[in-house]
């Protein structure tokens, strides 16, 4: 009988010890970054508020002034507008839009994707060093989504995914 009491007390202490260790664990977010192969970029998956997202708005259509009007619309919604005008990489965009970004813009591009209801093509450049997202308007663009549509689209899109060859950036939890 005494042995059962001793074993019971040891089990309780072990459970308390494990619970305390889990609660005090300070390694949150470090495992992904620590296991990242050397030379791989670390992608930022944080979904930021519009006020914290930097964008360039470019026109890849024949519609004169399109980049300027859409840039004003984005600025009115709180985005940080950096550049606007014709696309400096004029290859044309067949769809609604093309989002170009690097590792620091992964989460931000997901937010912007919601303004196109998930229909914008994406172009990830692992060597791009800034956190700005290029929004290149295509031939099928009509208008940005309403705030309600954006919120629904964010839910539908889910969490941003890491592009191949990219690790999750260490986040402070």
C-alpha positions as CSV (number, residue, x, y, z in Angstrom):
1,X,0.0,0.0,0.0
2,X,2.8,2.3,0.9
3,X,4.5,1.7,-2.5
4,X,1.3,2.8,-4.3
5,X,1.3,6.0,-2.4
6,X,4.9,6.7,-3.2
7,X,4.3,5.9,-6.9
8,X,1.2,8.1,-6.9
9,X,3.2,11.0,-5.4
10,X,6.0,10.6,-7.9
11,X,3.5,10.6,-10.8
12,X,1.9,13.8,-9.5
13,X,5.3,15.5,-9.2
14,X,6.3,14.4,-12.7
15,X,3.1,15.8,-14.1
16,X,3.6,19.1,-12.3
17,X,7.2,19.3,-13.5
18,X,6.2,18.6,-17.2
19,X,3.4,21.2,-17.0
20,X,5.7,23.9,-15.5
21,X,8.3,23.1,-18.2
22,X,5.8,23.5,-21.0
23,X,4.4,26.7,-19.6
24,X,7.8,28.3,-19.2
25,X,9.1,27.1,-22.5
26,X,10.8,30.1,-24.2
27,X,11.7,28.4,-27.4
28,X,8.5,29.3,-29.3
29,X,9.2,30.0,-32.9
30,X,12.9,29.1,-32.7
31,X,12.6,25.5,-33.9
32,X,11.7,26.4,-37.5
33,X,14.4,29.0,-37.8
34,X,17.0,26.8,-36.1
35,X,16.4,24.0,-38.5
36,X,16.6,26.2,-41.6
37,X,19.2,25.0,-44.1
38,X,22.1,27.5,-44.6
39,X,21.4,30.1,-47.3
40,X,17.6,29.7,-47.3
41,X,15.7,32.9,-46.8
42,X,13.4,33.3,-43.8
43,X,9.9,34.2,-44.7
44,X,7.7,36.5,-42.7
45,X,4.2,34.9,-42.5
46,X,2.6,37.7,-40.3
47,X,-0.7,39.0,-41.6
48,X,-0.2,42.8,-41.0
49,X,-2.6,45.6,-40.8
50,X,-2.9,47.8,-43.9
51,X,-1.0,50.7,-42.2
52,X,2.0,48.4,-41.9
53,X,2.1,47.2,-45.5
54,X,4.1,48.9,-48.2
55,X,3.0,48.6,-51.8
56,X,3.9,49.7,-55.3
57,X,1.0,49.8,-57.7
58,X,1.8,49.3,-61.4
59,X,-0.3,49.3,-64.5
60,X,0.3,46.5,-67.0
61,X,-2.8,47.4,-69.1
62,X,-3.6,49.9,-71.8
63,X,-5.9,51.8,-69.5
64,X,-4.4,55.2,-68.8
65,X,-4.3,56.3,-65.2
66,X,-5.3,52.9,-63.8
67,X,-2.3,52.6,-61.4
68,X,-2.9,56.1,-60.0
69,X,-6.6,55.5,-59.3
70,X,-6.0,52.0,-57.7
71,X,-3.1,53.4,-55.7
72,X,-5.4,56.1,-54.3
73,X,-7.9,53.4,-53.4
74,X,-5.2,51.4,-51.5
75,X,-3.9,54.6,-49.8
76,X,-7.5,55.4,-48.8
77,X,-7.6,52.0,-47.1
78,X,-4.5,52.8,-45.1
79,X,-1.7,51.1,-47.1
80,X,1.7,52.8,-47.4
81,X,2.0,53.7,-51.1
82,X,5.6,53.8,-52.3
83,X,5.5,53.9,-56.1
84,X,2.8,54.1,-58.8
85,X,2.8,54.1,-62.6
86,X,3.4,51.8,-65.5
87,X,5.0,48.4,-64.8
88,X,8.8,48.7,-64.9
89,X,8.8,45.0,-66.1
90,X,6.3,45.3,-69.0
91,X,5.4,41.7,-69.8
92,X,1.7,42.1,-69.5
93,X,-0.6,40.4,-66.9
94,X,-3.4,38.3,-68.4
95,X,-5.4,37.9,-65.2
96,X,-6.7,40.3,-62.6
97,X,-3.3,41.2,-61.1
98,X,0.2,39.9,-60.3
99,X,1.7,40.2,-56.8
100,X,5.5,40.3,-56.7
101,X,7.2,40.0,-53.3
102,X,10.1,38.5,-51.4
103,X,10.5,36.6,-48.1
104,X,9.7,39.7,-46.0
105,X,6.4,40.2,-47.9
106,X,4.8,36.8,-47.7
107,X,2.2,37.6,-45.1
108,X,1.6,41.1,-46.6
109,X,1.0,39.6,-50.0
110,X,-1.7,37.3,-48.5
111,X,-3.5,40.4,-47.1
112,X,-3.3,42.1,-50.5
113,X,-4.4,38.9,-52.2
114,X,-7.7,39.3,-50.3
115,X,-8.4,42.6,-52.1
116,X,-8.4,40.6,-55.3
117,X,-10.5,37.8,-53.8
118,X,-7.7,35.3,-54.2
119,X,-7.6,35.7,-58.0
120,X,-4.2,37.5,-58.3
121,X,-1.3,35.6,-59.6
122,X,1.9,35.6,-57.4
123,X,5.6,35.9,-58.2
124,X,7.9,35.1,-55.3
125,X,11.5,36.2,-55.5
126,X,13.6,34.6,-52.7
127,X,16.4,37.2,-53.4
128,X,14.2,40.2,-52.9
129,X,15.4,42.0,-49.7
130,X,12.6,44.5,-49.0
131,X,9.2,44.0,-47.5
132,X,7.3,45.9,-50.2
133,X,4.7,44.1,-52.4
134,X,4.4,45.1,-56.1
135,X,0.7,45.1,-57.2
136,X,0.7,44.8,-61.0
137,X,-2.8,45.3,-62.4
138,X,-3.8,43.1,-65.3
139,X,-6.3,43.2,-68.1
140,X,-9.1,41.5,-66.1
141,X,-8.9,43.9,-63.2
142,X,-12.2,45.7,-62.5
143,X,-12.1,46.9,-58.9
144,X,-10.8,46.1,-55.4
145,X,-13.0,44.1,-53.1
146,X,-15.2,45.8,-50.4
147,X,-14.1,45.6,-46.8
148,X,-16.7,42.8,-46.1
149,X,-15.4,40.8,-49.2
150,X,-11.8,41.3,-48.0
151,X,-12.6,39.9,-44.6
152,X,-14.4,36.9,-46.1
153,X,-11.5,36.4,-48.5
154,X,-8.9,36.4,-45.7
155,X,-10.9,33.6,-44.0
156,X,-11.1,31.7,-47.3
157,X,-7.4,32.1,-48.1
158,X,-6.3,30.8,-44.7
159,X,-2.8,31.1,-43.3
160,X,0.1,32.1,-45.7
161,X,2.2,29.2,-46.9
162,X,6.0,29.2,-47.2
163,X,7.2,29.1,-50.8
164,X,9.6,26.2,-51.6
165,X,13.1,26.9,-50.4
166,X,12.0,29.3,-47.7
167,X,11.9,28.8,-43.9
168,X,9.7,30.5,-41.4
169,X,11.3,33.6,-39.8
170,X,11.8,33.5,-36.0
171,X,8.9,35.3,-34.3
172,X,8.9,36.7,-30.8
173,X,6.0,35.0,-29.0
